[in-house]
Amino acid sequence: MSLTRLTLRDFRNHAATRLEDMQAFNVLVGENGAGKTNVLEAISLLAPGRGLRRAQPAEMAGRAKDTGICTGGFAVVADMEDGAVQIGTSTDAQAPNRRAVRINGADGPAARLGEWLSITWLTPAMDRIFAESAGSRRRFLDRLVLAREPIHARNATRYETALRERNRLLGEPAEPDALWLDGIEAQMAETGAAMAAARAALVADLGRVLETVPKQPFARPALAYASEVPLEADALRAMLREGRRRDRAAGRSLIGPHRDDLSVTLAAKNAPAADCSTGEQKAMLIAIVLAHAGLTAGERPRLLLLDEIAAHLDPVRRGALFERLALSGAQVWMTGTEMAPFADIANESAVWSVREGAATRV
């Protein structure tokens, strides 16, 4: 299964856009600001989470061209196999920051989206992810895990809820109730250990794939999961209990998967990714995503959203990228300001010209 139709209503600058007859390669071409990335963002909302820009839902609602006033809500609907399966997400003016999800006509939680689609993306904003905060790398790692294991979204949501409650209790002037903390920490331990185990397993699997790929044309990264979290719930629960006094003094929980990191090293130089050039960091990021594409084959459709991916690659690297993408079996969506970088795959791609929030099939 793969996407065969995508409909956007009042989504950013797309008042009413419909794309149909998708192929394995799908290319959106247009000037900067035309609305190409907005299409990718709309697709990214068909997975659990806040999408590739991490924007609030109210920020995504379209605005009237003449007045600039927000239209109040948006809708994104995708059909798979010509309507055999339909999933969508939307907001309305009464609750602009509350996103509803419908799967085959029935309302459902956003976490269930992961059961239908496996979505991964790369955007220019991610090029410096290895030099940014650990939080950026955790989100990247979690997106990769979620693309393989839908249950990761539910575990993460339950863990974050329990973490906020534990931090709230630890921050209160009065000593928190020990039995209440026991219950919260039990939920943190169960979901936190599962999150850490899923992350560690994915990093290990990615490492094995990366060891088999050529060193060129993309720089080969070495990966490690930097974590102090035990992979067994009972052990994590004991650590949380023992750390209450310390965490109360700090005003926050100092151990858990919310503090872990993805360690990346350029294998050829044994250099931390953060110390490498921007080009080397981008090459390593591409190498990770390509390796990941081979790990997610299964029953769910796989989508790769690659924003401006070919713009700064030389012809050799572009050719290698397209070859690896073709072998991945995923449906690929790419954007660019011109068609020239995609000339080698033009005949096997669905191409749309995007201009002022309208997409025309070329």
ZIKA-V785515 format. One record per residue. N is the residue number from 1. RES is the residue in one small letter. SS is DSSP state (a for helix, b for strand, c for the rest). PHI is phi in whole degrees, -180 to 180 (NA if undefined). OMEGA is omega in whole degrees, 0 to 359 (none if undefined). Layout:
BEGIN
N & RES & SS & PHI & OMEGA
N & RES & SS & PHI & OMEGA
END
This chain:
BEGIN
1 & m & c & NA & 174
2 & s & c & -155 & 179
3 & l & b & -67 & 176
4 & t & b & -120 & 178
5 & r & b & -154 & 178
6 & l & b & -135 & 181
7 & t & b & -123 & 177
8 & l & b & -117 & 174
9 & r & b & -127 & 178
10 & d & b & 51 & 178
11 & f & b & -103 & 185
12 & r & c & 50 & 183
13 & n & c & -93 & 178
14 & h & b & -99 & 179
15 & a & b & -71 & 180
16 & a & b & -158 & 182
17 & t & b & -124 & 176
18 & r & b & -131 & 176
19 & l & b & -116 & 183
20 & e & b & -136 & 175
21 & d & c & 57 & 179
22 & m & c & -69 & 177
23 & q & c & -121 & 176
24 & a & c & -64 & 173
25 & f & b & -106 & 178
26 & n & b & -131 & 188
27 & v & b & -121 & 177
28 & l & b & -111 & 185
29 & v & b & -120 & 178
30 & g & c & 174 & 180
31 & e & c & -68 & 175
32 & n & c & -60 & 180
33 & g & c & 87 & 182
34 & a & c & -73 & 181
35 & g & c & 120 & 181
36 & k & a & -67 & 181
37 & t & a & -65 & 177
38 & n & a & -61 & 177
39 & v & a & -65 & 178
40 & l & a & -62 & 179
41 & e & a & -62 & 178
42 & a & a & -60 & 178
43 & i & a & -63 & 182
44 & s & a & -64 & 177
45 & l & c & -75 & 176
46 & l & c & -86 & 172
47 & a & c & -126 & 177
48 & p & c & -60 & 178
49 & g & c & 112 & 188
50 & r & c & -100 & 177
51 & g & c & 85 & 189
52 & l & c & -71 & 176
53 & r & c & -100 & 183
54 & r & c & 56 & 182
55 & a & c & -87 & 172
56 & q & c & -72 & 181
57 & p & a & -53 & 182
58 & a & a & -62 & 180
59 & e & a & -73 & 185
60 & m & a & -91 & 181
61 & a & b & -66 & 182
62 & g & c & -68 & 178
63 & r & b & -127 & 179
64 & a & c & -63 & 184
65 & k & c & -64 & 185
66 & d & c & -81 & 183
67 & t & c & -111 & 184
68 & g & c & 76 & 181
69 & i & c & -80 & 180
70 & c & b & -62 & 180
71 & t & c & -74 & 174
72 & g & c & 105 & 180
73 & g & c & -168 & 179
74 & f & c & -144 & 176
75 & a & b & -144 & 174
76 & v & b & -129 & 182
77 & v & b & -129 & 179
78 & a & b & -125 & 174
79 & d & b & -105 & 173
80 & m & b & -116 & 182
81 & e & c & 52 & 175
82 & d & c & 54 & 173
83 & g & c & 98 & 177
84 & a & c & -60 & 174
85 & v & b & -132 & 178
86 & q & b & -132 & 176
87 & i & b & -130 & 182
88 & g & b & -159 & 176
89 & t & b & -143 & 185
90 & s & b & -158 & 172
91 & t & b & -134 & 174
92 & d & b & -138 & 186
93 & a & c & -64 & 182
94 & q & c & -71 & 179
95 & a & b & -141 & 189
96 & p & b & -64 & 180
97 & n & b & -107 & 177
98 & r & b & -111 & 184
99 & r & b & -98 & 176
100 & a & b & -92 & 180
101 & v & b & -128 & 176
102 & r & b & -129 & 179
103 & i & b & -126 & 183
104 & n & c & 52 & 175
105 & g & c & 85 & 182
106 & a & b & -112 & 176
107 & d & b & -67 & 179
108 & g & b & -161 & 178
109 & p & c & -73 & 180
110 & a & a & -61 & 181
111 & a & a & -60 & 182
112 & r & a & -72 & 179
113 & l & a & -57 & 180
114 & g & a & -64 & 179
115 & e & a & -77 & 186
116 & w & c & -109 & 182
117 & l & b & -135 & 172
118 & s & b & -110 & 188
119 & i & b & -124 & 176
120 & t & b & -131 & 180
121 & w & b & -143 & 171
122 & l & b & -132 & 177
123 & t & c & -130 & 178
124 & p & a & -56 & 180
125 & a & a & -65 & 181
126 & m & a & -91 & 186
127 & d & c & -60 & 182
128 & r & c & -107 & 184
129 & i & a & -60 & 182
130 & f & a & -76 & 178
131 & a & a & -101 & 182
132 & e & c & -94 & 183
133 & s & c & -72 & 177
134 & a & a & -61 & 180
135 & g & a & -60 & 178
136 & s & a & -64 & 180
137 & r & a & -72 & 176
138 & r & a & -63 & 179
139 & r & a & -62 & 178
140 & f & a & -62 & 180
141 & l & a & -64 & 180
142 & d & a & -64 & 177
143 & r & a & -64 & 179
144 & l & a & -66 & 178
145 & v & a & -64 & 182
146 & l & a & -61 & 179
147 & a & a & -64 & 178
148 & r & a & -102 & 184
149 & e & c & -129 & 182
150 & p & c & -57 & 183
151 & i & a & -65 & 181
152 & h & a & -60 & 179
153 & a & a & -64 & 180
154 & r & a & -66 & 179
155 & n & a & -61 & 181
156 & a & a & -65 & 180
157 & t & a & -64 & 180
158 & r & a & -66 & 179
159 & y & a & -66 & 181
160 & e & a & -61 & 179
161 & t & a & -63 & 180
162 & a & a & -67 & 179
163 & l & a & -61 & 179
164 & r & a & -62 & 180
165 & e & a & -68 & 178
166 & r & a & -63 & 179
167 & n & a & -62 & 179
168 & r & a & -63 & 181
169 & l & a & -66 & 181
170 & l & a & -67 & 181
171 & g & c & -87 & 180
172 & e & c & -77 & 181
173 & p & c & -60 & 182
174 & a & c & -81 & 177
175 & e & c & -62 & 182
176 & p & c & -69 & 179
177 & d & c & -66 & 185
178 & a & a & -65 & 181
179 & l & a & -67 & 179
180 & w & a & -66 & 176
181 & l & a & -64 & 178
182 & d & a & -56 & 181
183 & g & a & -66 & 179
184 & i & a & -65 & 182
185 & e & a & -69 & 176
186 & a & a & -64 & 178
187 & q & a & -68 & 177
188 & m & a & -61 & 183
189 & a & a & -68 & 181
190 & e & a & -62 & 184
191 & t & a & -76 & 181
192 & g & a & -66 & 178
193 & a & a & -65 & 178
194 & a & a & -65 & 177
195 & m & a & -62 & 181
196 & a & a & -63 & 180
197 & a & a & -65 & 180
198 & a & a & -67 & 177
199 & r & a & -63 & 182
200 & a & a & -61 & 180
201 & a & a & -64 & 180
202 & l & a & -66 & 180
203 & v & a & -61 & 178
204 & a & a & -64 & 180
205 & d & a & -66 & 176
206 & l & a & -61 & 180
207 & g & a & -61 & 180
208 & r & a & -66 & 178
209 & v & a & -67 & 183
210 & l & a & -64 & 178
211 & e & a & -68 & 184
212 & t & a & -97 & 184
213 & v & c & -89 & 179
214 & p & c & -60 & 178
215 & k & c & -69 & 180
216 & q & c & -128 & 8
217 & p & c & -87 & 178
218 & f & c & -103 & 181
219 & a & c & -58 & 182
220 & r & c & -91 & 177
221 & p & b & -92 & 170
222 & a & b & -105 & 187
223 & l & b & -114 & 173
224 & a & b & -148 & 177
225 & y & b & -94 & 182
226 & a & b & -87 & 186
227 & s & c & -150 & 172
228 & e & c & -108 & 185
229 & v & c & -84 & 174
230 & p & c & -68 & 183
231 & l & c & -86 & 176
232 & e & c & -112 & 186
233 & a & a & -60 & 182
234 & d & a & -62 & 180
235 & a & a & -68 & 178
236 & l & a & -67 & 179
237 & r & a & -62 & 179
238 & a & a & -64 & 180
239 & m & a & -66 & 178
240 & l & a & -64 & 181
241 & r & a & -65 & 181
242 & e & a & -68 & 184
243 & g & c & -94 & 184
244 & r & a & -59 & 182
245 & r & a & -63 & 178
246 & r & a & -63 & 182
247 & d & a & -68 & 178
248 & r & a & -66 & 178
249 & a & a & -67 & 180
250 & a & a & -79 & 181
251 & g & c & 81 & 180
252 & r & c & -164 & 180
253 & s & c & -80 & 187
254 & l & c & -99 & 175
255 & i & c & -140 & 180
256 & g & c & 145 & 181
257 & p & a & -64 & 177
258 & h & a & -72 & 179
259 & r & a & -116 & 183
260 & d & c & -80 & 185
261 & d & b & -147 & 172
262 & l & b & -104 & 180
263 & s & b & -93 & 182
264 & v & b & -128 & 181
265 & t & b & -129 & 174
266 & l & b & -75 & 189
267 & a & c & -59 & 185
268 & a & c & -63 & 182
269 & k & c & -110 & 187
270 & n & c & 51 & 183
271 & a & b & -115 & 176
272 & p & b & -56 & 183
273 & a & a & -58 & 182
274 & a & a & -63 & 181
275 & d & a & -92 & 182
276 & c & c & -87 & 179
277 & s & c & -67 & 178
278 & t & a & -60 & 179
279 & g & a & -64 & 179
280 & e & a & -67 & 179
281 & q & a & -64 & 179
282 & k & a & -65 & 180
283 & a & a & -63 & 178
284 & m & a & -67 & 179
285 & l & a & -62 & 178
286 & i & a & -63 & 180
287 & a & a & -61 & 179
288 & i & a & -65 & 182
289 & v & a & -66 & 178
290 & l & a & -67 & 177
291 & a & a & -65 & 180
292 & h & a & -64 & 181
293 & a & a & -58 & 179
294 & g & c & -80 & 182
295 & l & c & -97 & 189
296 & t & c & -106 & 178
297 & a & c & -62 & 181
298 & g & c & 180 & 184
299 & e & c & -79 & 183
300 & r & c & -84 & 173
301 & p & b & -62 & 180
302 & r & b & -115 & 179
303 & l & b & -122 & 172
304 & l & b & -116 & 180
305 & l & b & -108 & 187
306 & l & b & -122 & 185
307 & d & c & -87 & 178
308 & e & c & 54 & 187
309 & i & c & -72 & 188
310 & a & c & -95 & 190
311 & a & c & -60 & 186
312 & h & c & -113 & 177
313 & l & c & -103 & 176
314 & d & c & -75 & 184
315 & p & a & -57 & 180
316 & v & a & -64 & 181
317 & r & a & -69 & 177
318 & r & a & -63 & 179
319 & g & a & -62 & 179
320 & a & a & -66 & 179
321 & l & a & -62 & 182
322 & f & a & -64 & 179
323 & e & a & -65 & 180
324 & r & a & -67 & 179
325 & l & a & -65 & 179
326 & a & a & -63 & 181
327 & l & a & -78 & 185
328 & s & a & -70 & 183
329 & g & c & 79 & 180
330 & a & c & -90 & 170
331 & q & b & -85 & 188
332 & v & b & -110 & 176
333 & w & b & -119 & 182
334 & m & b & -131 & 177
335 & t & b & -123 & 176
336 & g & b & -168 & 179
337 & t & c & -83 & 177
338 & e & c & -149 & 185
339 & m & c & -84 & 187
340 & a & a & -52 & 181
341 & p & a & -63 & 182
342 & f & a & -105 & 185
343 & a & a & -57 & 184
344 & d & a & -68 & 181
345 & i & a & -118 & 184
346 & a & a & -59 & 185
347 & n & a & -72 & 181
348 & e & a & -114 & 183
349 & s & b & -119 & 165
350 & a & b & -90 & 186
351 & v & b & -122 & 175
352 & w & b & -123 & 171
353 & s & b & -91 & 182
354 & v & b & -108 & 180
355 & r & b & -149 & 177
356 & e & c & 48 & 175
357 & g & c & 75 & 176
358 & a & b & -130 & 182
359 & a & b & -117 & 181
360 & t & b & -118 & 180
361 & r & b & -68 & 180
362 & v & c & -93 & none
END
